[in-house]
Amino acid sequence: MKVYQILALILLTAGVYACGGSDPVERAAAEDEEMQRTMPEAPQLKADAQFIKKFAEYTLFSMAAAEIANDRAVHPDVRTLAEEISKDHEELFNRMQELATEYRLPVPDVLPEELSQRLEELRETEARTFDQRYLREVLTYHKAIEDETNSLIANSKLEPLMDFARRIKSEQYVHLNEAQRLAEELS
């Protein structure tokens, strides 16, 4: 009886393979090979991951700075800019998290010490100079990722990341121009 059971199991297994079934190890190897084929080469993926890290840090910083500006800015246009930046950057941050998950790129959720210190200094800025200080921060953090954004657009092999960088560049342009205009108006 055992011989018939073993023979039946062998025939069943052969039938599964003949109908398109495969060994789980072979299937996993094929999926891994497909992933390797569609993923960009390691150096560019590393650059993409570095961009995501830096963008995440500066976006977290910008949202926290905008929150401070909403409370402390004197000029109503500075408050309006802070609200727009906060809204835009929150949307960008959410999209970045989706892309990071899709491509298995790490996303920091804490500010580096330097940016934490700059936030603390912004909080402690005197009311009479707060608006100018906030606008300088807006200009600084937007310019800080400008080169990386351009590099990502030019070099990434991941079209969704390139599109994301184009969107960032577009919003950077708007935010930078408005911050520069307000800085000139207030000086």
Helices and strands as residue ranges (DSSP letters): H 2-18, H 24-38, H 42-72, H 76-102, H 113-123, H 127-144, H 146-155, H 159-186
